[in-house]
Amino acid sequence: MIASAPSRLPALRRRYDRWAAGWVRIGRQTQFYGHTIRSTADASLHYSTEIVRLIAQMSLGTGALALIGGTIVVVGFLTLSAGALIAVQGYNQLAGIGVEALTGFISAYVNVRIIAPVTAGIALAATIGAGATAQIGAMRISEEIDALEVMGIRSVAYLASTRVITGVIVVIPLYCIAVLMSFLAARVGTTFVYGQSSGVYDHYFNTFLIPTDLLWSFVQAITMAIVIMLVHTYYGYTASGGPAGVGEAVGRAVRASLVSAVTVSLLVSLAVYGQSGNFHLAS
């Protein structure tokens, strides 16, 4: 029997409420992001000591994590693994059609445009970003953020803007390490494991390694770092529900930042390289 119009009103209202709540949440996030970006100048002027402390914490880590080098080792190991996969898959696939000499081209092209930026973004979200959400979320549920406001400290500038600035500063040397490790793993895997001549590998690698692509790759990594830190600081700043709520905020932040990082990588790649990829195969 077909339900009458009045009986469908509660379901439609609930659907509308969920839709409206989603748009309100997006508006609040956008407002927070704008406030955080506007407060970066204030944070750099008044909270420079906090920025220096965060640089040391985010790059080298604290406590037991400092023993292995913190985020530097995590990023380096992830990109090392990704570069090794390029050597394995690239060499084997190209050997199937008799052009395994082009493995150096695969390393120079794929590492710079795809593998190194995306892998570094994932590492930043899983290490620096998740740590920022947990720290700020713990301060929120323990009412430390309210105490900062009472003392006259601008909480958004002190907690969020400083971490965005630190993320941009830290990502530059981290990404240098990421790119170098991916290049090193691909070269060692191709020449040492598979026995390809180092001269052949270096010839195709140097031929197809475009310096401007490397610079745009740095821009891509910095953009992803800004977006990742904005997302994680928002979820930490708005955490609620006690320790369980902080854990839920970390999970939501990691999920949102990973999606945002991949989206940023796609948009920057389309803006820089276009639909064709701006690629010309020549030797």
C-alpha angles and dihedrals in degrees: 000000000000113000116240123247095253091054091056094052097084092052092048091048092051090049091049092048091053091048092048092046090053092053091046089052091050090050092051091049091050090049091050092048092051092048091049094050092046090051095055092092090050091048094050091051102042106023103042092128090058090049091054091049092050092049091058092044097048097044104038100019130221134262116356092352090064090065091071097037100264119235093356092066093042094052093042093050094048094050090043089057091046092051091049090053089054089055093049099042097033096050095044095046094046092045088059090067096034099253101103088137087078092069088101088057091052090052094049094045106036098036094054099041104036121358104050098043096044094043091048090049092052090049092049092050093048097046117021096024097047091046092052092051092049094048096047092041091053089051090050097053092044090051093240091131090057088050090053090053091050090052090053096254115141099238098198093050093042098045108024108025093046090054093049090052091046092049091055092047095046097044093064098066090033091056091047088057091045094054094044093049093049091049092046095049093049093049096045092045093050100042103031103033100033096030100233116160111265089220092057092046094047092047095057093037094054092042095056100033103105114198093211090055088055091052091049088049089058090050089051092051093048091049091051090049091054093049093045093051092046092052095046096046090051094053091046093047092051098041118133141165102068126271092332089055091053091053090049090049091053091051093048091046094051091049093048094044094050091052090045093049093052090046092051090048090052095047095046091047091051091047094049104034102024126211094306094052092234089258129151119179108219137134 
